[in-house]
Amino acid sequence: MMSPTHIATGVAIAAPFAVLTPELATLVALAAMTGGVFPDLDLFVGVHRKTLHFPVYYWGAVLAAGVLAVAAPSTVTIAGFFFFLSAAVHSVADWFCGGNELRPWEKTSEHAVFVHPLGRWLPPKRLVRWDGSPEDLLLTVLLSLPGLLLFEGPVRLLTVATLVVAVVYATVRKRVPDLAPWLAE
């Protein structure tokens, strides 16, 4: 899935706070949005969907951060919990997308996300055929609705910016390998 989808997932994860505890809503949303995009930083460092994608280990961090947030609630511990929760969801969600390849619509890779404790790649399920596919864009739009309807200020602004990036990326996705040959290196 494209990064905007993972950012929008963070907004959706934070949505209950907009209603139940509005004083924490912005903090929770921003932490979840940041956690949602964090694993994709391995596009720039290491191996994508391996270096910062931890579909198992993040859940341990979620558990530890959750215990800490309950035992010593603060903005830092609560934000940490939602950061790790969103990063964990991201890492698992990529398993349901296409393979980890420059042209995932060609289906030449059976590497969706690396599972470190097993020392192997999970094969892609391809429910979302590739990052930037029409269904990926639709998912981004749907997951962004809470950010547009329930939040104000920076969360709403970032949600709008995320949607703009998603539309542009989905529009040019199939041309990205030709436009940016350095990605293949």
Residue pairs with C-beta under 8 A, 6 or more apart in sequence:
1 93
1 94
1 96
1 97
1 128
1 131
1 136
1 139
2 131
2 132
2 136
2 140
2 166
2 169
2 170
2 173
3 36
3 37
3 40
3 165
4 140
4 162
4 163
4 165
4 166
4 169
5 93
5 128
5 131
5 136
5 139
5 140
5 143
5 166
6 36
6 37
6 39
6 40
6 86
6 89
6 90
6 93
7 33
7 36
7 37
7 158
7 162
8 36
8 139
8 140
8 141
8 143
8 144
8 147
8 159
8 162
8 163
8 166
9 32
9 36
9 86
9 89
9 90
9 93
9 143
10 29
10 31
10 32
10 33
10 34
10 35
10 36
10 37
10 82
10 86
11 29
11 32
11 33
11 143
11 144
11 146
11 147
11 151
11 155
11 159
12 143
12 146
12 147
13 32
13 36
13 82
13 85
13 86
13 89
14 25
14 28
14 29
14 31
14 32
14 33
14 82
14 146
14 155
15 146
15 147
15 150
17 24
17 25
17 28
17 29
18 25
18 29
18 146
18 150
18 151
19 150
24 75
24 78
25 150
25 151
25 155
26 151
26 153
26 154
26 155
27 75
27 78
27 79
28 78
28 79
28 82
29 147
29 151
29 155
30 79
30 154
30 155
30 158
31 78
31 79
31 80
31 81
31 82
31 83
31 86
32 82
32 83
32 85
32 86
33 86
33 155
33 158
33 162
34 83
34 86
35 82
35 83
35 84
35 85
35 86
35 87
35 90
36 86
36 87
36 89
36 90
37 90
38 52
38 83
38 86
38 87
38 90
39 49
39 52
39 53
39 54
39 87
39 90
39 91
39 94
40 48
40 52
40 90
41 52
42 48
42 49
42 50
42 51
42 52
42 53
45 51
45 52
46 52
47 114
48 100
49 94
49 100
49 111
49 112
49 113
49 114
50 100
50 113
50 114
50 121
53 90
53 91
53 94
53 113
53 114
54 87
54 88
54 91
54 116
55 88
55 91
55 92
55 94
55 95
55 113
55 115
55 122
56 115
56 116
56 117
57 116
57 117
58 84
58 87
58 88
58 91
59 88
61 84
61 87
61 88
62 81
62 84
62 85
62 88
65 77
65 80
65 81
65 83
65 84
65 85
66 81
68 77
68 80
68 81
69 77
69 78
69 80
69 81
91 113
92 113
94 112
94 113
95 112
95 113
95 122
95 124
95 125
96 112
96 124
96 125
96 126
96 127
96 128
97 104
97 112
97 124
97 125
97 126
97 127
97 128
97 129
97 130
97 131
97 136
98 104
98 105
98 107
98 112
98 124
98 126
98 128
98 129
98 130
98 131
98 133
99 107
99 108
99 109
99 110
99 111
99 112
99 124
99 126
100 109
100 111
100 112
100 113
100 121
100 124
101 108
101 109
101 111
102 176
102 177
102 183
102 184
103 174
103 177
104 124
104 129
104 130
104 131
105 129
105 130
105 133
105 174
107 126
109 124
110 121
110 123
110 124
111 121
111 123
111 124
112 121
112 122
112 123
112 124
112 125
113 121
113 122
114 120
114 121
114 122
115 121
115 122
128 135
128 136
128 139
129 135
129 136
130 136
130 173
131 173
132 169
132 170
132 173
132 174
132 176
133 170
133 173
134 170
136 170
137 166
137 167
137 170
140 162
140 163
140 166
141 163
141 166
144 159
144 162
144 163
147 155
147 156
147 158
147 159
147 162
148 156
148 159
148 160
151 159
172 179
176 183
177 183
177 184
